[in-house]
Amino acid sequence: MACELGERKIIEIILECLDVMPSMPIPFGDDASAVEIGNRRLAVIKTDMLVGKTDVPPGMTMRQAARKAVVMNISDLASKGAKPVAVLSSIGLPRGIREDDIRMIGLGLNEGAREYGAYVVGGDTNEASDVVISCSALGFCKSSLLMKRSGARPGDAVAVTGPFGKTAAGLKILLEKLSAPAAIRDPLVEAVLMPQARLREGLALANSRAVTSSIDSSDGLAWSLYELSKASGVGFLIEEVPTSAEVERFAEDHNLDLVELSLYGGEEYELVVTVKPELWGKAKESVEKTSGCLMKIGKVTEREEVLVVTPEGARAIEARGWEHFKT
């Protein structure tokens, strides 16, 4: 049964049935796919699906849900260093959905695409038992600037484009009705309802040629580190878990594990990258020029394990995160 297999095992089974296209620029299992289009350029393609029951929390409007369906795809293109151009969307709608909600879905799709310089160019509609918004995004990049999950080397710096834990905390507010002062609550809930893809940062990092591996963190920081570890055959020592002041305050007020919120929440859409140590300054400066940030959180190690430094010493980070059918 699917609930026993989990999303990742289901994907493995399907991949075993597929013929591998010769000379694939990006192997199966990365954030996106690509095909060569000549002149040393790649068309980078990503598809992702949003389902009402599992991906739309209480308080999220249909407009926000549709926008998120686009942002999910743009984030994966950002992690490869590809500039998005076009989006297709297939929409499944329950028979009883209201006209106003349909209009809000259309506005959200357009908002998500235009926010990142792309356009919705078509799609499909069908009847479904739940709201389903499946988007496919197309972008382009130079072959030489493509950032993949593989390539990290011992000694590289590990960095992220922002703090973690906001969405995990925000979901506790929306789903578990935990309270927080407005100054704390608003940014945490905003992180859930209006996620941001780090496209400018991803393009800047690709152009810096300082990145050795890259991944979108939508399944959580811990799982993202394990995916990079598996793809590159290296390990990580995380010396500082990146959190925000709002998450720290929220965790303290509700006696929650700050590391748990920051490592295993998912849905952050930050980029997790490894950077050549001699080019760290160049990478950081390139991101800051986009008004973004690049935070160093650790280093790449030879042994294939993922550890975090704590006051009691280094301990293993569990290999878990968001997984459909299981989580």
C-alpha positions as CSV (number, residue, x, y, z in Angstrom):
1,M,0.0,0.0,0.0
2,A,1.1,3.6,-0.7
3,C,1.0,4.5,2.9
4,E,3.5,1.8,3.7
5,L,5.8,2.6,0.8
6,G,6.0,6.4,1.2
7,E,6.6,8.9,-1.6
8,R,10.3,8.2,-2.1
9,K,9.8,4.5,-2.5
10,I,7.0,5.0,-4.9
11,I,9.3,7.3,-7.0
12,E,12.0,4.6,-6.9
13,I,9.5,2.0,-8.3
14,I,8.4,4.2,-11.1
15,L,12.0,5.2,-12.0
16,E,12.9,1.5,-12.3
17,C,10.3,1.2,-15.1
18,L,11.7,4.1,-17.2
19,D,14.3,4.1,-19.9
20,V,17.0,6.7,-19.2
21,M,17.5,9.3,-21.8
22,P,21.0,9.3,-23.2
23,S,23.3,12.1,-21.9
24,M,20.7,13.5,-19.4
25,P,22.2,16.9,-18.1
26,I,20.5,16.4,-14.8
27,P,20.0,12.8,-13.4
28,F,16.9,11.4,-11.9
29,G,16.4,12.5,-8.3
30,D,17.5,16.1,-8.6
31,D,15.2,19.1,-8.1
32,A,14.4,19.5,-11.9
33,S,15.1,17.9,-15.3
34,A,16.8,19.3,-18.3
35,V,17.4,18.8,-22.0
36,E,20.1,20.3,-24.2
37,I,18.9,22.8,-26.8
38,G,22.1,23.7,-28.5
39,N,24.6,26.6,-28.2
40,R,25.6,25.2,-24.8
41,R,22.3,26.0,-23.3
42,L,19.7,23.9,-21.3
43,A,16.0,24.0,-21.1
44,V,15.3,23.2,-17.4
45,I,11.9,21.7,-16.6
46,K,10.1,21.2,-13.3
47,T,6.6,19.9,-12.4
48,D,5.0,19.9,-9.0
49,M,1.5,19.4,-7.7
50,L,-0.6,21.1,-5.0
51,V,-3.5,19.2,-3.5
52,G,-6.1,20.8,-1.3
53,K,-6.2,18.2,1.4
54,T,-2.4,18.0,2.0
55,D,-1.0,21.3,0.9
56,V,-3.6,24.0,1.7
57,P,-3.8,24.7,5.5
58,P,-6.6,26.6,7.2
59,G,-6.4,30.3,6.5
60,M,-4.9,29.9,3.0
61,T,-7.0,31.3,0.2
62,M,-7.4,29.8,-3.2
63,R,-5.4,32.7,-4.6
64,Q,-2.6,32.0,-2.2
65,A,-2.8,28.3,-2.9
66,A,-2.5,28.8,-6.7
67,R,0.4,31.2,-6.2
68,K,2.1,28.7,-4.0
69,A,1.7,26.0,-6.7
70,V,3.7,28.2,-9.0
71,V,6.3,29.2,-6.4
72,M,7.0,25.5,-5.6
73,N,8.2,25.1,-9.2
74,I,10.1,28.4,-9.5
75,S,12.1,27.4,-6.3
76,D,13.4,24.3,-7.9
77,L,14.4,26.2,-11.0
78,A,16.2,28.7,-8.8
79,S,18.2,25.8,-7.1
80,K,19.5,24.9,-10.6
81,G,20.3,28.5,-11.6
82,A,17.7,28.5,-14.4
83,K,15.7,31.6,-15.2
84,P,11.9,30.8,-15.6
85,V,10.1,31.8,-18.7
86,A,6.8,29.9,-18.9
87,V,4.4,28.0,-16.7
88,L,1.7,25.4,-17.6
89,S,-1.0,24.5,-15.1
90,S,-3.4,21.6,-15.0
91,I,-6.3,22.2,-12.6
92,G,-8.6,19.6,-11.0
93,L,-11.8,21.2,-9.5
94,P,-14.6,19.7,-7.4
95,R,-18.0,20.1,-9.1
96,G,-19.3,22.4,-6.4
97,I,-16.5,24.9,-6.4
98,R,-17.6,28.6,-6.5
99,E,-17.0,30.9,-9.4
100,D,-15.2,33.4,-7.1
101,D,-12.7,30.6,-6.0
102,I,-12.0,29.8,-9.7
103,R,-11.2,33.4,-10.4
104,M,-8.9,33.5,-7.4
105,I,-7.1,30.5,-8.7
106,G,-6.5,32.2,-12.0
107,L,-5.3,35.4,-10.2
108,G,-3.0,33.4,-8.0
109,L,-1.4,31.5,-10.9
110,N,-0.8,34.8,-12.7
111,E,0.6,36.5,-9.6
112,G,3.0,33.6,-8.9
113,A,4.4,33.6,-12.5
114,R,4.7,37.3,-13.0
115,E,6.4,37.8,-9.6
116,Y,9.3,35.9,-11.1
117,G,9.2,37.2,-14.6
118,A,7.4,34.2,-16.2
119,Y,4.0,33.8,-17.8
120,V,1.3,31.2,-17.6
121,V,1.0,30.1,-21.2
122,G,-1.7,27.4,-21.0
123,G,-2.8,24.2,-19.3
124,D,-5.8,21.9,-18.7
125,T,-8.8,21.6,-16.5
126,N,-10.8,18.5,-15.3
127,E,-13.2,17.5,-12.6
128,A,-11.7,16.1,-9.4
129,S,-12.8,15.2,-5.8
130,D,-10.4,17.8,-4.4
131,V,-8.7,21.0,-5.6
132,V,-5.6,19.9,-7.5
133,I,-3.2,22.5,-9.1
134,S,-0.4,20.9,-11.0
135,C,2.2,23.3,-12.5
136,S,5.1,22.8,-14.8
137,A,7.7,25.5,-15.2
138,L,10.2,26.0,-18.0
139,G,13.4,27.9,-17.6
140,F,16.8,28.3,-19.3
141,C,20.4,28.4,-18.3
142,K,23.9,28.0,-19.7
143,S,25.2,24.5,-19.4
144,S,28.3,25.7,-17.6
145,L,26.3,27.5,-14.9
146,L,23.9,24.6,-14.0
147,M,24.0,23.8,-10.3
148,K,23.2,20.2,-9.4
149,R,22.9,18.2,-6.2
150,S,26.2,16.4,-6.9
151,G,29.6,18.1,-6.8
152,A,30.1,19.0,-3.1
153,R,33.7,18.4,-1.9
154,P,35.2,18.1,1.6
155,G,36.2,21.5,2.8
156,D,33.4,23.4,1.0
157,A,31.3,25.8,3.0
158,V,27.6,24.8,3.6
159,A,25.3,27.8,3.3
160,V,21.6,28.7,3.1
161,T,19.7,31.7,1.7
162,G,17.7,32.3,4.9
163,P,16.6,31.1,8.3
164,F,14.6,28.0,8.9
165,G,11.7,27.1,11.2
166,K,9.2,29.8,10.3
167,T,6.8,27.5,8.3
168,A,6.9,24.8,11.0
169,A,6.0,27.4,13.6
170,G,3.5,29.0,11.3
171,L,1.7,25.7,10.8
172,K,1.5,25.1,14.5
173,I,-0.3,28.5,14.7
174,L,-2.7,27.6,11.9
175,L,-3.2,23.9,12.6
176,E,-2.8,23.7,16.4
177,K,-4.1,27.1,17.2
178,L,-1.0,28.1,19.2
179,S,-0.9,31.7,20.2
180,A,1.7,34.4,19.6
181,P,1.9,38.2,19.8
182,A,1.2,39.9,16.4
183,A,4.9,40.8,15.9
184,I,5.7,37.1,16.1
185,R,2.6,35.6,14.6
186,D,2.5,37.6,11.4
187,P,5.9,36.7,9.9
188,L,5.4,33.1,10.9
189,V,2.0,32.8,9.3
190,E,3.2,34.8,6.3
191,A,5.9,32.3,5.7
192,V,3.2,29.6,5.2
193,L,0.7,31.6,3.2
194,M,3.1,33.6,1.0
195,P,6.3,31.5,0.5
196,Q,9.1,33.1,-1.5
197,A,11.3,31.4,-4.1
198,R,15.0,32.5,-3.9
199,L,15.2,33.0,-7.6
200,R,17.5,36.1,-7.6
201,E,19.8,34.4,-5.2
202,G,19.9,31.3,-7.2
203,L,20.7,33.1,-10.5
204,A,23.4,35.2,-8.7
205,L,25.0,32.1,-7.2
206,A,25.1,30.3,-10.5
207,N,26.7,33.3,-12.2
208,S,29.3,33.4,-9.4
209,R,30.5,29.9,-10.3
210,A,31.3,29.4,-6.7
211,V,28.7,26.8,-6.0
212,T,29.5,23.0,-6.0
213,S,26.1,21.7,-5.2
214,S,22.6,23.1,-4.7
215,I,19.1,22.0,-3.6
216,D,15.7,23.5,-2.8
217,S,14.8,22.9,0.8
218,S,11.1,22.3,0.5
219,D,11.3,18.9,2.3
220,G,13.2,20.4,5.2
221,L,16.8,21.3,6.0
222,A,17.7,17.9,7.4
223,W,16.4,16.0,4.4
224,S,18.0,18.5,2.0
225,L,21.4,17.9,3.6
226,Y,20.9,14.1,3.3
227,E,20.0,14.4,-0.4
228,L,23.1,16.5,-1.0
229,S,25.2,14.0,0.9
230,K,23.8,11.1,-1.1
231,A,24.3,12.8,-4.5
232,S,27.8,14.0,-3.7
233,G,29.1,11.2,-1.6
234,V,30.1,13.5,1.3
235,G,29.0,14.4,4.8
236,F,28.2,17.6,6.6
237,L,29.0,19.2,10.0
238,I,26.4,21.8,10.8
239,E,28.0,24.3,13.2
240,E,25.0,26.6,13.5
241,V,21.4,25.8,12.8
242,P,19.9,28.9,11.0
243,T,16.9,30.2,12.9
244,S,15.1,33.5,13.1
245,A,14.4,35.6,16.2
246,E,10.6,35.0,15.8
247,V,11.1,31.2,15.8
248,E,13.3,31.4,18.8
249,R,10.8,33.4,20.7
250,F,7.9,31.1,19.6
251,A,9.8,28.0,20.6
252,E,10.6,29.5,24.0
253,D,7.0,30.6,24.7
254,H,5.6,27.2,23.9
255,N,8.4,25.0,25.2
256,L,9.2,23.6,21.7
257,D,12.4,22.2,20.5
258,L,14.1,24.9,18.4
259,V,16.3,22.5,16.5
260,E,13.3,20.3,15.7
261,L,11.4,23.2,14.2
262,S,14.4,24.3,12.1
263,L,15.6,21.0,10.8
264,Y,12.4,19.1,10.0
265,G,9.7,21.5,9.2
266,G,9.9,21.7,5.4
267,E,8.1,24.1,3.0
268,E,10.8,26.8,3.5
269,Y,11.9,27.1,-0.2
270,E,15.3,28.4,0.8
271,L,18.4,27.2,-1.1
272,V,20.9,25.0,0.5
273,V,24.3,25.2,-1.2
274,T,27.9,24.2,-0.9
275,V,30.5,26.8,-1.8
276,K,34.2,26.6,-2.8
277,P,36.0,28.1,0.3
278,E,38.2,30.3,-1.9
279,L,35.2,31.8,-3.5
280,W,33.0,32.3,-0.4
281,G,33.4,36.1,-0.5
282,K,32.4,36.2,-4.1
283,A,29.3,34.1,-3.5
284,K,28.2,36.0,-0.5
285,E,28.7,39.4,-2.2
286,S,26.8,38.2,-5.3
287,V,23.8,37.3,-3.2
288,E,23.9,40.5,-1.2
289,K,23.8,42.5,-4.4
290,T,20.3,41.0,-5.0
291,S,19.2,42.2,-1.5
292,G,19.3,38.6,-0.3
293,C,21.6,36.9,2.2
294,L,23.9,33.9,2.3
295,M,24.4,32.4,5.7
296,K,27.3,30.0,6.4
297,I,26.1,27.2,8.6
298,G,28.8,24.5,8.4
299,K,31.2,22.6,6.2
300,V,31.5,19.6,4.0
301,T,33.3,16.5,5.4
302,E,34.6,13.3,3.9
303,R,32.7,10.8,5.9
304,E,29.1,10.3,4.6
305,E,27.2,11.4,7.7
306,V,25.3,14.5,8.7
307,L,26.1,15.9,12.1
308,V,25.1,19.0,14.1
309,V,27.2,20.7,16.8
310,T,25.4,21.0,20.2
311,P,26.6,22.1,23.6
312,E,27.0,18.4,24.4
313,G,29.1,17.7,21.3
314,A,28.4,16.7,17.7
315,R,25.3,14.4,17.2
316,A,23.7,12.9,14.1
317,I,20.9,14.7,12.4
318,E,18.0,12.2,11.7
319,A,17.3,11.6,8.0
320,R,13.7,12.7,8.0
321,G,11.5,15.4,6.6
322,W,8.2,15.9,4.8
323,E,7.1,12.8,2.8
324,H,3.7,12.3,1.2
325,F,1.8,9.2,2.1
326,K,3.8,8.9,5.4
327,T,4.0,12.3,7.0
